[in-house]
Amino acid sequence: MLTVCGRSPTLSELRALPKTSESNPAEPVLSALNSCVKSEHWRGPEGVLYQLAHPKIRPANLGADYGGVGEREFGSDYSLFIFAHIDGHDSRDLLLARYHVQRDMSEGKSTYRKVADLPNQLVPEERRAGMITTTWFLLYNNMFTALPRTAAAQAYRAYLGVDISKNEGLFPVPDEPKDYDRKAVGAPQCAVCHSTLDPLSYPLSRYDGVSSVLDPFGRYLPGRLSQYYEALIPGVSTMPENGALLGKPVTSLTQWAVVASNSDQFARSRVLDFWKIFMHRPPQP
Ligand code: HEC
């Protein structure tokens, strides 16, 4: 009760327990849970779900030197994350949502509603993949790298619960990495990871975080590689947009998101997150 409601049961609530225990022992607990998952402690700013989102969103306030980049960009990421976890919504929308979420306050409570667009979100609807195509995700992870490996690794870590930097989730693709951006990742000691990571990242290569300070952040640009990188890294624009995830070929990031959100790894990571909230530690053998 402390975890979900943010308070311990009152004496009268505790005294009420034995009376109902014979008919349905779980009923008082369930009814407390049902009402507390509507509380600000669970779904408001700084609430349990909000904190669960921190390592996935990785917020940062870059301050005035960067034009005040921060909350303005990632506020709606938290709203989408919370929306996907409440009121019986499908948590696969973390990766599938083609909508955004607006948080409002009504009588001291946060409410969340779907909206088709938000002013600072520029990826067109048909190219959206929930949390991994928001302005903040692209700005923070894709930034200005031709092949956004960091973005793919973070998407994998945050939503599939597997971390390539710890040798997890390796599904090597034959003849990869092709090393389109000439980073010498083909060496055997690098290919161990990059034969999985590079094909995982290709579908993100047309999503732009920052191109120049004059351009808006977080866009889908089909000609991104030839426009911004070919002159610096000749040949880089031959990099395909299709790649592979969990041993399955995918042609776009939206397809990547469908495969990811239907995977066992995704389901497991959703359960594990909540297990840790309720049990205060990962499952023990
Ligand atoms: C244990 C797995 C692993 C090995 C081995 C590995 N990498 Fe990586 N590499 C990663 C991951 C994961 C990322 C993405 C960064 C992150 O962790 O978020 C990455 C990112 C990169 C990047 C992109 C950095 C950026 O800022 O965009 C380059 C370049 C790179 N690796 C080169 C290499 C080279 C060269 C080698 C071999 C000397 C190598 N890596 C070995 C897992 C690995």
Residues whose N, C-alpha, C, O or C-beta is under 5 A from the ligand:
A	BS01	HEC	T145 L147 R149 T150 A153 Q154 I164 S165 K166 N167 K183 A184 V185 Q189 C190 C193
